[in-house]
Amino acid sequence: MKRLQINGSSDQSEYVKACAAAARPPLPVPWTQEDERKLLTIQSEDIDLKDTALGVAAKQMAAAVTQNMSKLDADSRHKLLQSLAQFYRESPDGESDVI
């Protein structure tokens, strides 16, 4: 039978001692009825895009584009303007899907 090699040592007791001395992970916090209620509420609600990680990322990208418009080449600026124009054609008030 093969013996476990730890740092060139064949002494398994060192491994057992190291494992026994290692910090134990904390016990998980028990799931409560309040946690369950919050989960059910979140699952049943419509969540605005702005309240999601995707919405935050989209807003950050929009801010980055706004700050760097002068650095875009003409073709990229044109595509961006076309995209904005398309958005406003499909959303007359221009606010329904804005993050």
CYANA upper distance limits for C-alpha pairs under 8 A (distance plus 0.5 A):
  3 ARG  CA     10 SER  CA      6.68
  3 ARG  CA     12 GLN  CA      8.10
  4 LEU  CA     10 SER  CA      6.48
  4 LEU  CA     11 ASP  CA      8.03
  4 LEU  CA     12 GLN  CA      6.81
  5 GLN  CA      9 SER  CA      5.96
  5 GLN  CA     10 SER  CA      5.27
  5 GLN  CA     11 ASP  CA      7.79
  5 GLN  CA     12 GLN  CA      8.07
  6 ILE  CA     10 SER  CA      6.88
  6 ILE  CA     11 ASP  CA      7.89
  6 ILE  CA     12 GLN  CA      8.03
  6 ILE  CA     14 GLU  CA      8.48
  6 ILE  CA     15 TYR  CA      7.45
 11 ASP  CA     15 TYR  CA      7.98
 12 GLN  CA     16 VAL  CA      6.84
 13 SER  CA     17 LYS  CA      6.52
 14 GLU  CA     18 ALA  CA      6.60
 15 TYR  CA     19 CYS  CA      6.70
 16 VAL  CA     20 ALA  CA      6.59
 17 LYS  CA     21 ALA  CA      6.57
 18 ALA  CA     22 ALA  CA      6.68
 31 TRP  CA     35 ASP  CA      6.76
 31 TRP  CA     36 GLU  CA      7.89
 32 THR  CA     36 GLU  CA      6.86
 33 GLN  CA     37 ARG  CA      6.61
 34 GLU  CA     38 LYS  CA      6.70
 35 ASP  CA     39 LEU  CA      6.69
 36 GLU  CA     40 LEU  CA      6.69
 37 ARG  CA     41 THR  CA      6.64
 38 LYS  CA     42 ILE  CA      6.66
 39 LEU  CA     43 GLN  CA      6.65
 40 LEU  CA     44 SER  CA      6.73
 41 THR  CA     45 GLU  CA      6.72
 47 ILE  CA     51 ASP  CA      7.17
 47 ILE  CA     52 THR  CA      8.19
 48 ASP  CA     52 THR  CA      7.73
 49 LEU  CA     54 LEU  CA      7.49
 49 LEU  CA     55 GLY  CA      5.40
 49 LEU  CA     99 ILE  CA      7.19
 50 LYS  CA     54 LEU  CA      8.20
 50 LYS  CA     55 GLY  CA      4.84
 50 LYS  CA     56 VAL  CA      6.59
 50 LYS  CA     99 ILE  CA      5.72
 51 ASP  CA     55 GLY  CA      6.85
 51 ASP  CA     56 VAL  CA      7.73
 52 THR  CA     56 VAL  CA      6.85
 53 ALA  CA     57 ALA  CA      6.66
 54 LEU  CA     58 ALA  CA      6.61
 55 GLY  CA     59 LYS  CA      6.65
 55 GLY  CA     99 ILE  CA      7.02
 56 VAL  CA     60 GLN  CA      6.70
 57 ALA  CA     61 MET  CA      6.65
 58 ALA  CA     62 ALA  CA      6.64
 58 ALA  CA     99 ILE  CA      8.25
 59 LYS  CA     63 ALA  CA      6.70
 59 LYS  CA     99 ILE  CA      7.07
 60 GLN  CA     64 ALA  CA      6.65
 61 MET  CA     65 VAL  CA      6.66
 62 ALA  CA     66 THR  CA      6.59
 63 ALA  CA     67 GLN  CA      6.66
 64 ALA  CA     68 ASN  CA      6.64
 65 VAL  CA     69 MET  CA      6.22
 68 ASN  CA     72 LEU  CA      7.40
 69 MET  CA     77 ARG  CA      7.83
 72 LEU  CA     76 SER  CA      6.46
 72 LEU  CA     77 ARG  CA      6.55
 73 ASP  CA     77 ARG  CA      6.80
 74 ALA  CA     78 HIS  CA      6.58
 75 ASP  CA     79 LYS  CA      6.74
 76 SER  CA     80 LEU  CA      6.65
 77 ARG  CA     81 LEU  CA      6.65
 78 HIS  CA     82 GLN  CA      6.64
 79 LYS  CA     83 SER  CA      6.63
 80 LEU  CA     84 LEU  CA      6.77
 81 LEU  CA     85 ALA  CA      6.58
 82 GLN  CA     86 GLN  CA      6.62
 83 SER  CA     87 PHE  CA      6.69
 84 LEU  CA     88 TYR  CA      6.79
 85 ALA  CA     89 ARG  CA      6.67
 86 GLN  CA     90 GLU  CA      6.79
 87 PHE  CA     91 SER  CA      6.52
 87 PHE  CA     94 GLY  CA      7.96
 88 TYR  CA     92 PRO  CA      6.17
 88 TYR  CA     93 ASP  CA      7.98
 88 TYR  CA     94 GLY  CA      5.87
 91 SER  CA     95 GLU  CA      7.72
 91 SER  CA     96 SER  CA      7.14
 91 SER  CA     97 ASP  CA      8.28
 94 GLY  CA     98 VAL  CA      7.74
